[in-house]
Amino acid sequence: MKSKIIYCLNFLWTSFIAFSFPICFGFIFLNITGHSKGYSYDLGSEKDVSILLGCIELLIWITLALPSNIYVFLKTMKKGKLYLLIPIALYIALAIICIFITGGWSEYSKGVFNI
């Protein structure tokens, strides 16, 4: 029973991480590339700080996301390799839902990648 509760909590955390992944990726990508204030703004001397913050954000995100993802994927894989498709599909679906809630793919790609 205790292992099911731990699995459920890790699954919920993994779902939250999957849902917030596009937003976190956008912030981290913009900071690491030096465009944290947008593409039309020149950071100048602040670019080094932006890149450092992006690296720190990436380390924090990896620290928060990786352990629960590994736990959920390994526990699910013990049930069978076919069951592994369920968390992967859920991860992708939640990330896509987050993108559509924030304005769709066109707004997301325009804001993050300047397309």
N, CA, C and O atoms as a GROMACS GRO file, in nm:
protein
  460
    1MET      N    1   0.082  -0.119   0.000
    1MET     CA    2   0.000   0.000   0.000
    1MET      C    3   0.087   0.126   0.000
    1MET      O    4   0.057   0.224  -0.069
    2LYS      N    5   0.194   0.123   0.078
    2LYS     CA    6   0.283   0.238   0.086
    2LYS      C    7   0.349   0.265  -0.049
    2LYS      O    8   0.365   0.381  -0.089
    3SER      N    9   0.386   0.159  -0.120
    3SER     CA   10   0.450   0.179  -0.251
    3SER      C   11   0.352   0.235  -0.353
    3SER      O   12   0.393   0.308  -0.443
    4LYS      N   13   0.224   0.202  -0.341
    4LYS     CA   14   0.125   0.257  -0.433
    4LYS      C   15   0.104   0.406  -0.408
    4LYS      O   16   0.085   0.484  -0.502
    5ILE      N   17   0.109   0.446  -0.282
    5ILE     CA   18   0.095   0.589  -0.250
    5ILE      C   19   0.215   0.666  -0.302
    5ILE      O   20   0.201   0.774  -0.358
    6ILE      N   21   0.334   0.611  -0.283
    6ILE     CA   22   0.455   0.676  -0.333
    6ILE      C   23   0.452   0.684  -0.486
    6ILE      O   24   0.488   0.787  -0.544
    7TYR      N   25   0.407   0.577  -0.551
    7TYR     CA   26   0.396   0.578  -0.697
    7TYR      C   27   0.294   0.682  -0.742
    7TYR      O   28   0.318   0.754  -0.839
    8CYS      N   29   0.183   0.691  -0.673
    8CYS     CA   30   0.079   0.788  -0.709
    8CYS      C   31   0.130   0.931  -0.693
    8CYS      O   32   0.107   1.015  -0.780
    9LEU      N   33   0.198   0.959  -0.583
    9LEU     CA   34   0.253   1.094  -0.563
    9LEU      C   35   0.358   1.128  -0.667
    9LEU      O   36   0.362   1.240  -0.718
   10ASN      N   37   0.444   1.032  -0.699
   10ASN     CA   38   0.543   1.056  -0.805
   10ASN      C   39   0.477   1.073  -0.940
   10ASN      O   40   0.523   1.153  -1.022
   11PHE      N   41   0.370   1.000  -0.965
   11PHE     CA   42   0.298   1.014  -1.092
   11PHE      C   43   0.233   1.152  -1.102
   11PHE      O   44   0.235   1.214  -1.208
   12LEU      N   45   0.177   1.200  -0.991
   12LEU     CA   46   0.119   1.335  -0.991
   12LEU      C   47   0.226   1.442  -1.012
   12LEU      O   48   0.205   1.538  -1.086
   13TRP      N   49   0.342   1.425  -0.947
   13TRP     CA   50   0.451   1.520  -0.965
   13TRP      C   51   0.502   1.517  -1.110
   13TRP      O   52   0.530   1.621  -1.169
   14THR      N   53   0.513   1.398  -1.166
   14THR     CA   54   0.556   1.385  -1.305
   14THR      C   55   0.455   1.451  -1.398
   14THR      O   56   0.493   1.513  -1.497
   15SER      N   57   0.327   1.438  -1.367
   15SER     CA   58   0.224   1.503  -1.449
   15SER      C   59   0.235   1.655  -1.441
   15SER      O   60   0.221   1.723  -1.542
   16PHE      N   61   0.262   1.707  -1.321
   16PHE     CA   62   0.280   1.851  -1.307
   16PHE      C   63   0.404   1.899  -1.384
   16PHE      O   64   0.400   2.002  -1.449
   17ILE      N   65   0.512   1.823  -1.375
   17ILE     CA   66   0.634   1.857  -1.448
   17ILE      C   67   0.608   1.854  -1.598
   17ILE      O   68   0.654   1.941  -1.672
   18ALA      N   69   0.532   1.754  -1.644
   18ALA     CA   70   0.501   1.743  -1.787
   18ALA      C   71   0.417   1.862  -1.832
   18ALA      O   72   0.438   1.916  -1.941
   19PHE      N   73   0.321   1.902  -1.749
   19PHE     CA   74   0.235   2.014  -1.786
   19PHE      C   75   0.313   2.144  -1.790
   19PHE      O   76   0.289   2.227  -1.878
   20SER      N   77   0.406   2.164  -1.698
   20SER     CA   78   0.480   2.289  -1.693
   20SER      C   79   0.606   2.287  -1.780
   20SER      O   80   0.678   2.387  -1.788
   21PHE      N   81   0.634   2.175  -1.846
   21PHE     CA   82   0.757   2.164  -1.926
   21PHE      C   83   0.768   2.271  -2.034
   21PHE      O   84   0.876   2.330  -2.046
   22PRO      N   85   0.665   2.300  -2.115
   22PRO     CA   86   0.684   2.402  -2.219
   22PRO      C   87   0.717   2.541  -2.162
   22PRO      O   88   0.796   2.615  -2.221
   23ILE      N   89   0.658   2.575  -2.050
   23ILE     CA   90   0.685   2.706  -1.990
   23ILE      C   91   0.828   2.711  -1.937
   23ILE      O   92   0.901   2.807  -1.960
   24CYS      N   93   0.867   2.606  -1.865
   24CYS     CA   94   1.004   2.600  -1.811
   24CYS      C   95   1.106   2.597  -1.924
   24CYS      O   96   1.209   2.664  -1.917
   25PHE      N   97   1.077   2.520  -2.028
   25PHE     CA   98   1.169   2.514  -2.143
   25PHE      C   99   1.184   2.651  -2.206
   25PHE      O  100   1.294   2.691  -2.243
   26GLY      N  101   1.073   2.724  -2.219
   26GLY     CA  102   1.078   2.857  -2.278
   26GLY      C  103   1.167   2.952  -2.197
   26GLY      O  104   1.251   3.022  -2.253
   27PHE      N  105   1.148   2.953  -2.065
   27PHE     CA  106   1.230   3.040  -1.980
   27PHE      C  107   1.377   3.001  -1.986
   27PHE      O  108   1.464   3.087  -2.000
   28ILE      N  109   1.404   2.873  -1.975
   28ILE     CA  110   1.543   2.826  -1.976
   28ILE      C  111   1.609   2.855  -2.110
   28ILE      O  112   1.722   2.903  -2.114
   29PHE      N  113   1.539   2.828  -2.220
   29PHE     CA  114   1.594   2.851  -2.353
   29PHE      C  115   1.623   2.998  -2.376
   29PHE      O  116   1.729   3.034  -2.428
   30LEU      N  117   1.529   3.084  -2.338
   30LEU     CA  118   1.550   3.227  -2.359
   30LEU      C  119   1.664   3.280  -2.274
   30LEU      O  120   1.739   3.367  -2.319
   31ASN      N  121   1.678   3.231  -2.152
   31ASN     CA  122   1.789   3.277  -2.068
   31ASN      C  123   1.922   3.227  -2.120
   31ASN      O  124   2.019   3.304  -2.125
   32ILE      N  125   1.930   3.100  -2.157
   32ILE     CA  126   2.058   3.047  -2.203
   32ILE      C  127   2.103   3.112  -2.334
   32ILE      O  128   2.222   3.133  -2.356
   33THR      N  129   2.009   3.144  -2.421
   33THR     CA  130   2.046   3.208  -2.547
   33THR      C  131   2.066   3.358  -2.534
   33THR      O  132   2.109   3.423  -2.629
   34GLY      N  133   2.036   3.415  -2.416
   34GLY     CA  134   2.058   3.558  -2.396
   34GLY      C  135   1.945   3.646  -2.444
   34GLY      O  136   1.966   3.765  -2.467
   35HIS      N  137   1.826   3.590  -2.459
   35HIS     CA  138   1.711   3.668  -2.504
   35HIS      C  139   1.602   3.672  -2.396
   35HIS      O  140   1.484   3.662  -2.427
   36SER      N  141   1.643   3.685  -2.271
   36SER     CA  142   1.547   3.675  -2.162
   36SER      C  143   1.447   3.790  -2.159
   36SER      O  144   1.340   3.776  -2.100
   37LYS      N  145   1.478   3.901  -2.221
   37LYS     CA  146   1.384   4.014  -2.226
   37LYS      C  147   1.321   4.029  -2.363
   37LYS      O  148   1.259   4.132  -2.391
   38GLY      N  149   1.336   3.930  -2.447
   38GLY     CA  150   1.278   3.936  -2.580
   38GLY      C  151   1.385   3.950  -2.686
   38GLY      O  152   1.500   3.983  -2.657
   39TYR      N  153   1.346   3.925  -2.810
   39TYR     CA  154   1.442   3.926  -2.919
   39TYR      C  155   1.476   4.066  -2.968
   39TYR      O  156   1.580   4.085  -3.031
   40SER      N  157   1.392   4.164  -2.941
   40SER     CA  158   1.419   4.300  -2.990
   40SER      C  159   1.499   4.382  -2.890
   40SER      O  160   1.530   4.498  -2.917
   41TYR      N  161   1.533   4.324  -2.776
   41TYR     CA  162   1.603   4.397  -2.671
   41TYR      C  163   1.744   4.344  -2.661
   41TYR      O  164   1.766   4.223  -2.650
   42ASP      N  165   1.842   4.435  -2.663
   42ASP     CA  166   1.981   4.395  -2.651
   42ASP      C  167   2.021   4.399  -2.503
   42ASP      O  168   2.017   4.505  -2.440
   43LEU      N  169   2.058   4.283  -2.448
   43LEU     CA  170   2.093   4.276  -2.306
   43LEU      C  171   2.228   4.341  -2.276
   43LEU      O  172   2.249   4.390  -2.165
   44GLY      N  173   2.318   4.341  -2.372
   44GLY     CA  174   2.450   4.401  -2.351
   44GLY      C  175   2.528   4.327  -2.244
   44GLY      O  176   2.555   4.208  -2.256
   45SER      N  177   2.564   4.399  -2.139
   45SER     CA  178   2.645   4.340  -2.033
   45SER      C  179   2.564   4.244  -1.945
   45SER      O  180   2.623   4.166  -1.870
   46GLU      N  181   2.432   4.247  -1.953
   46GLU     CA  182   2.349   4.159  -1.874
   46GLU      C  183   2.339   4.018  -1.933
   46GLU      O  184   2.280   3.929  -1.872
   47LYS      N  185   2.395   3.999  -2.052
   47LYS     CA  186   2.383   3.870  -2.119
   47LYS      C  187   2.450   3.759  -2.039
   47LYS      O  188   2.399   3.648  -2.034
   48ASP      N  189   2.565   3.787  -1.977
   48ASP     CA  190   2.634   3.686  -1.896
   48ASP      C  191   2.548   3.642  -1.778
   48ASP      O  192   2.544   3.524  -1.745
   49VAL      N  193   2.482   3.737  -1.716
   49VAL     CA  194   2.395   3.705  -1.602
   49VAL      C  195   2.277   3.621  -1.649
   49VAL      O  196   2.237   3.526  -1.582
   50SER      N  197   2.222   3.656  -1.765
   50SER     CA  198   2.110   3.581  -1.820
   50SER      C  199   2.148   3.436  -1.849
   50SER      O  200   2.072   3.345  -1.820
   51ILE      N  201   2.265   3.416  -1.906
   51ILE     CA  202   2.311   3.281  -1.938
   51ILE      C  203   2.336   3.202  -1.810
   51ILE      O  204   2.300   3.084  -1.802
   52LEU      N  205   2.395   3.265  -1.710
   52LEU     CA  206   2.418   3.198  -1.582
   52LEU      C  207   2.286   3.159  -1.516
   52LEU      O  208   2.274   3.048  -1.465
   53LEU      N  209   2.188   3.249  -1.518
   53LEU     CA  210   2.056   3.217  -1.463
   53LEU      C  211   1.991   3.102  -1.539
   53LEU      O  212   1.926   3.016  -1.479
   54GLY      N  213   2.008   3.100  -1.670
   54GLY     CA  214   1.953   2.991  -1.750
   54GLY      C  215   2.014   2.856  -1.712
   54GLY      O  216   1.944   2.756  -1.704
   55CYS      N  217   2.145   2.856  -1.690
   55CYS     CA  218   2.211   2.731  -1.648
   55CYS      C  219   2.164   2.686  -1.510
   55CYS      O  220   2.144   2.567  -1.487
   56ILE      N  221   2.147   2.781  -1.420
   56ILE     CA  222   2.098   2.748  -1.286
   56ILE      C  223   1.954   2.698  -1.293
   56ILE      O  224   1.918   2.601  -1.225
   57GLU      N  225   1.871   2.763  -1.375
   57GLU     CA  226   1.733   2.717  -1.394
   57GLU      C  227   1.730   2.575  -1.450
   57GLU      O  228   1.648   2.493  -1.409
   58LEU      N  229   1.818   2.546  -1.545
   58LEU     CA  230   1.824   2.413  -1.603
   58LEU      C  231   1.861   2.308  -1.499
   58LEU      O  232   1.802   2.200  -1.495
   59LEU      N  233   1.958   2.339  -1.415
   59LEU     CA  234   1.998   2.246  -1.309
   59LEU      C  235   1.884   2.224  -1.209
   59LEU      O  236   1.861   2.111  -1.165
   60ILE      N  237   1.814   2.330  -1.174
   60ILE     CA  238   1.701   2.317  -1.081
   60ILE      C  239   1.591   2.233  -1.144
   60ILE      O  240   1.534   2.146  -1.078
   61TRP      N  241   1.560   2.257  -1.271
   61TRP     CA  242   1.455   2.181  -1.337
   61TRP      C  243   1.492   2.033  -1.347
   61TRP      O  244   1.408   1.946  -1.322
   62ILE      N  245   1.616   2.005  -1.382
   62ILE     CA  246   1.660   1.865  -1.390
   62ILE      C  247   1.652   1.800  -1.253
   62ILE      O  248   1.611   1.685  -1.242
   63THR      N  249   1.691   1.872  -1.148
   63THR     CA  250   1.686   1.818  -1.012
   63THR      C  251   1.543   1.788  -0.970
   63THR      O  252   1.518   1.690  -0.900
   64LEU      N  253   1.449   1.871  -1.010
   64LEU     CA  254   1.310   1.849  -0.973
   64LEU      C  255   1.240   1.746  -1.060
   64LEU      O  256   1.152   1.675  -1.012
   65ALA      N  257   1.277   1.736  -1.186
   65ALA     CA  258   1.204   1.650  -1.279
   65ALA      C  259   1.259   1.509  -1.290
   65ALA      O  260   1.182   1.413  -1.297
   66LEU      N  261   1.388   1.494  -1.292
   66LEU     CA  262   1.448   1.364  -1.322
   66LEU      C  263   1.416   1.253  -1.223
   66LEU      O  264   1.379   1.144  -1.267
   67PRO      N  265   1.429   1.273  -1.093
   67PRO     CA  266   1.406   1.161  -1.002
   67PRO      C  267   1.265   1.102  -1.012
   67PRO      O  268   1.250   0.979  -1.015
   68SER      N  269   1.163   1.186  -1.016
   68SER     CA  270   1.027   1.133  -1.023
   68SER      C  271   0.999   1.069  -1.159
   68SER      O  272   0.929   0.968  -1.166
   69ASN      N  273   1.054   1.127  -1.267
   69ASN     CA  274   1.036   1.067  -1.398
   69ASN      C  275   1.100   0.929  -1.405
   69ASN      O  276   1.039   0.834  -1.456
   70ILE      N  277   1.220   0.917  -1.355
   70ILE     CA  278   1.289   0.788  -1.355
   70ILE      C  279   1.212   0.686  -1.272
   70ILE      O  280   1.195   0.572  -1.314
   71TYR      N  281   1.166   0.728  -1.154
   71TYR     CA  282   1.091   0.637  -1.066
   71TYR      C  283   0.965   0.586  -1.135
   71TYR      O  284   0.937   0.466  -1.134
   72VAL      N  285   0.887   0.679  -1.193
   72VAL     CA  286   0.762   0.640  -1.258
   72VAL      C  287   0.789   0.549  -1.378
   72VAL      O  288   0.720   0.449  -1.397
   73PHE      N  289   0.888   0.584  -1.460
   73PHE     CA  290   0.915   0.503  -1.578
   73PHE      C  291   0.967   0.365  -1.542
   73PHE      O  292   0.930   0.267  -1.606
   74LEU      N  293   1.053   0.356  -1.441
   74LEU     CA  294   1.104   0.225  -1.402
   74LEU      C  295   0.996   0.138  -1.339
   74LEU      O  296   0.987   0.019  -1.369
   75LYS      N  297   0.912   0.196  -1.252
   75LYS     CA  298   0.804   0.120  -1.190
   75LYS      C  299   0.702   0.074  -1.295
   75LYS      O  300   0.648  -0.036  -1.286
   76THR      N  301   0.676   0.160  -1.392
   76THR     CA  302   0.580   0.124  -1.497
   76THR      C  303   0.638   0.018  -1.590
   76THR      O  304   0.566  -0.068  -1.638
   77MET      N  305   0.768   0.024  -1.614
   77MET     CA  306   0.831  -0.073  -1.703
   77MET      C  307   0.832  -0.212  -1.640
   77MET      O  308   0.835  -0.312  -1.712
   78LYS      N  309   0.830  -0.220  -1.507
   78LYS     CA  310   0.825  -0.350  -1.442
   78LYS      C  311   0.694  -0.422  -1.471
   78LYS      O  312   0.689  -0.545  -1.468
   79LYS      N  313   0.588  -0.348  -1.500
   79LYS     CA  314   0.460  -0.408  -1.534
   79LYS      C  315   0.460  -0.462  -1.677
   79LYS      O  316   0.382  -0.551  -1.709
   80GLY      N  317   0.546  -0.410  -1.760
   80GLY     CA  318   0.555  -0.451  -1.900
   80GLY      C  319   0.595  -0.334  -1.986
   80GLY      O  320   0.565  -0.218  -1.955
   81LYS      N  321   0.663  -0.365  -2.093
   81LYS     CA  322   0.712  -0.256  -2.180
   81LYS      C  323   0.598  -0.183  -2.249
   81LYS      O  324   0.611  -0.065  -2.281
   82LEU      N  325   0.487  -0.251  -2.272
   82LEU     CA  326   0.374  -0.186  -2.336
   82LEU      C  327   0.313  -0.080  -2.245
   82LEU      O  328   0.264   0.023  -2.293
   83TYR      N  329   0.314  -0.104  -2.113
   83TYR     CA  330   0.262  -0.007  -2.019
   83TYR      C  331   0.345   0.121  -2.013
   83TYR      O  332   0.297   0.224  -1.966
   84LEU      N  333   0.466   0.116  -2.059
   84LEU     CA  334   0.554   0.233  -2.059
   84LEU      C  335   0.502   0.342  -2.153
   84LEU      O  336   0.535   0.459  -2.138
   85LEU      N  337   0.422   0.301  -2.251
   85LEU     CA  338   0.367   0.399  -2.344
   85LEU      C  339   0.265   0.491  -2.278
   85LEU      O  340   0.242   0.602  -2.325
   86ILE      N  341   0.204   0.445  -2.169
   86ILE     CA  342   0.103   0.526  -2.100
   86ILE      C  343   0.164   0.653  -2.041
   86ILE      O  344   0.115   0.762  -2.070
   87PRO      N  345   0.270   0.645  -1.958
   87PRO     CA  346   0.325   0.772  -1.906
   87PRO      C  347   0.389   0.858  -2.014
   87PRO      O  348   0.388   0.981  -2.005
   88ILE      N  349   0.446   0.795  -2.116
   88ILE     CA  350   0.506   0.874  -2.225
   88ILE      C  351   0.398   0.951  -2.300
   88ILE      O  352   0.414   1.069  -2.329
   89ALA      N  353   0.287   0.883  -2.331
   89ALA     CA  354   0.176   0.950  -2.400
   89ALA      C  355   0.115   1.059  -2.313
   89ALA      O  356   0.080   1.166  -2.363
   90LEU      N  357   0.102   1.033  -2.184
   90LEU     CA  358   0.048   1.133  -2.093
   90LEU      C  359   0.142   1.253  -2.083
   90LEU      O  360   0.095   1.367  -2.080
   91TYR      N  361   0.271   1.230  -2.079
   91TYR     CA  362   0.370   1.338  -2.073
   91TYR      C  363   0.357   1.428  -2.195
   91TYR      O  364   0.353   1.550  -2.184
   92ILE      N  365   0.349   1.367  -2.312
   92ILE     CA  366   0.337   1.444  -2.436
   92ILE      C  367   0.204   1.518  -2.441
   92ILE      O  368   0.198   1.634  -2.481
   93ALA      N  369   0.096   1.449  -2.401
   93ALA     CA  370  -0.036   1.511  -2.405
   93ALA      C  371  -0.044   1.631  -2.310
   93ALA      O  372  -0.100   1.734  -2.348
   94LEU      N  373   0.010   1.620  -2.191
   94LEU     CA  374   0.006   1.732  -2.097
   94LEU      C  375   0.090   1.850  -2.146
   94LEU      O  376   0.051   1.965  -2.127
   95ALA      N  377   0.203   1.822  -2.208
   95ALA     CA  378   0.285   1.931  -2.263
   95ALA      C  379   0.211   2.002  -2.376
   95ALA      O  380   0.216   2.124  -2.387
   96ILE      N  381   0.143   1.926  -2.461
   96ILE     CA  382   0.066   1.986  -2.572
   96ILE      C  383  -0.052   2.066  -2.518
   96ILE      O  384  -0.082   2.173  -2.570
   97ILE      N  385  -0.118   2.015  -2.415
   97ILE     CA  386  -0.230   2.089  -2.354
   97ILE      C  387  -0.180   2.222  -2.298
   97ILE      O  388  -0.247   2.324  -2.312
   98CYS      N  389  -0.064   2.222  -2.234
   98CYS     CA  390  -0.008   2.346  -2.181
   98CYS      C  391   0.021   2.445  -2.293
   98CYS      O  392  -0.003   2.565  -2.278
   99ILE      N  393   0.073   2.397  -2.403
   99ILE     CA  394   0.102   2.486  -2.516
   99ILE      C  395  -0.027   2.547  -2.570
   99ILE      O  396  -0.031   2.666  -2.601
  100PHE      N  397  -0.133   2.466  -2.581
  100PHE     CA  398  -0.259   2.519  -2.633
  100PHE      C  399  -0.327   2.613  -2.534
  100PHE      O  400  -0.395   2.706  -2.576
  101ILE      N  401  -0.310   2.590  -2.406
  101ILE     CA  402  -0.368   2.681  -2.307
  101ILE      C  403  -0.298   2.816  -2.309
  101ILE      O  404  -0.362   2.919  -2.289
  102THR      N  405  -0.168   2.816  -2.333
  102THR     CA  406  -0.093   2.942  -2.334
  102THR      C  407  -0.106   3.019  -2.464
  102THR      O  408  -0.040   3.121  -2.480
  103GLY      N  409  -0.188   2.974  -2.558
  103GLY     CA  410  -0.212   3.051  -2.679
  103GLY      C  411  -0.189   2.976  -2.808
  103GLY      O  412  -0.203   3.034  -2.915
  104GLY      N  413  -0.154   2.851  -2.802
  104GLY     CA  414  -0.134   2.772  -2.923
  104GLY      C  415   0.010   2.767  -2.967
  104GLY      O  416   0.096   2.838  -2.915
  105TRP      N  417   0.034   2.681  -3.064
  105TRP     CA  418   0.171   2.659  -3.110
  105TRP      C  419   0.229   2.784  -3.175
  105TRP      O  420   0.348   2.811  -3.159
  106SER      N  421   0.148   2.862  -3.248
  106SER     CA  422   0.201   2.980  -3.315
  106SER      C  423   0.248   3.085  -3.214
  106SER      O  424   0.354   3.145  -3.232
  107GLU      N  425   0.170   3.107  -3.110
  107GLU     CA  426   0.212   3.203  -3.007
  107GLU      C  427   0.334   3.153  -2.930
  107GLU      O  428   0.424   3.230  -2.899
  108TYR      N  429   0.336   3.024  -2.901
  108TYR     CA  430   0.449   2.966  -2.827
  108TYR      C  431   0.577   2.976  -2.909
  108TYR      O  432   0.681   3.018  -2.858
  109SER      N  433   0.571   2.938  -3.037
  109SER     CA  434   0.691   2.943  -3.121
  109SER      C  435   0.735   3.086  -3.148
  109SER      O  436   0.854   3.113  -3.163
  110LYS      N  437   0.640   3.178  -3.154
  110LYS     CA  438   0.676   3.319  -3.173
  110LYS      C  439   0.742   3.375  -3.048
  110LYS      O  440   0.838   3.452  -3.058
  111GLY      N  441   0.692   3.338  -2.931
  111GLY     CA  442   0.748   3.390  -2.808
  111GLY      C  443   0.882   3.329  -2.771
  111GLY      O  444   0.970   3.399  -2.720
  112VAL      N  445   0.898   3.200  -2.797
  112VAL     CA  446   1.020   3.131  -2.755
  112VAL      C  447   1.126   3.132  -2.865
  112VAL      O  448   1.242   3.166  -2.840
  113PHE      N  449   1.086   3.096  -2.985
  113PHE     CA  450   1.184   3.080  -3.092
  113PHE      C  451   1.189   3.195  -3.190
  113PHE      O  452   1.272   3.195  -3.281
  114ASN      N  453   1.100   3.296  -3.175
  114ASN     CA  454   1.095   3.412  -3.263
  114ASN      C  455   1.068   3.371  -3.407
  114ASN      O  456   1.129   3.423  -3.500
  115ILE      N  457   0.975   3.278  -3.425
  115ILE     CA  458   0.939   3.231  -3.560
  115ILE      C  459   0.817   3.307  -3.606
  115ILE      O  460   0.769   3.284  -3.717
   0.00000   0.00000   0.00000
